[in-house]
Amino acid sequence: MSSIAIDGPAGAGKSSIAKALSKRLGYIYIDTGAMYRAVALFFVENNVSDGTDSRIESLLEKLEISIKYEDGAQKVILNGEDVTGKLRLEEIGKLASKFSAIGSVREKLVALQRKLAQKENVVMDGRDIATTVLPNADVKIFLTAKPHTRALRRYKELLEKGMEADINDIEADIIKRDERDMNREISPLRQATDAYVVDSSDKDLDDTLTEILFYVKRKFDERS
Ligand code: DC
C-alpha cells in the first residue's frame, strides 16, 4: 500500500490539498483532525471539561470511532451516529486540540489510523502523520502558511457560511492552537526531517497543488 502524509498547522490548507490529491491519485483521503474532533464532541457530551477528569479512561473504552465514505467524502461515525456535520465548529477544534494531548486518546486514534492505511492507498493529513502515525510514508509533506494568512482564510470561510467572525480573534486562536499542538509532550506538531516543506502563504490552492503533485510524481518515479 502507498501512503502520503500531510502535516501542518491549522488552516494551512491541508484538507483542501489532501482531498484534491487523493482524487487525482485515486487514493482514500483520511482526515485525522476529524477523529480528534469526534473525541472532543464525545467528551463534551459526557461533560468532561479537561484532561484530568478521572472518567476519561473508562469513557475511552466506550468510544467507538469509524470512518465511512459517501460519494468520496469522509463521514465520521461516533458510537453508531454520523457526527460529521457537528465537527467543524471553532469550539470543537479548540477542544480537539486540548484533548488530543492526552496519551490514551492518541494511542487509540493512532492505532485506528494505522489500520486504515494498511488496507488502502491513503492521503492522510494531521499533525503527527509523518513523524508518528506513518513514519514510513512514501511521501511526506509539511504544509504551512503565515498565521495571518491562515486566519484570513478561516475568516473568509466563516463569512461565506453566513457566520459572524472577528479576524483578530481568529488569528489569536490560531496562534494559541499552534502553540498547544507544537508544545504538547506526546507527538507534537513537528516537521519530519525528511518532509518536503510547502509554504502556501503566497500561493492559491491550484499553485500549491501543482507544486505538491510535481513533488509526489518525482518521489514515485524515484521509487519505481
Ligand atoms: O486539523 P484540525 O483542525 O481538524 O485538528 C483539530 C485538532 O486535533 C488540532 O488542533 C490538533 C488535533 N490533531 C492532532 O493532535 N493530531 C492529528 N493528527 C490531527 C489533529
Boltz pocket constraint, residues with backbone or C-beta under 6 A from the ligand:
constraints:
  - pocket:
      binder: B
      contacts: [[A, 10], [A, 11], [A, 32], [A, 33], [A, 34], [A, 36], [A, 37], [A, 92], [A, 93], [A, 96], [A, 97], [A, 100], [A, 101], [A, 125], [A, 126], [A, 127], [A, 128], [A, 129], [A, 177], [A, 181], [A, 187]]
      max_distance: 6.0
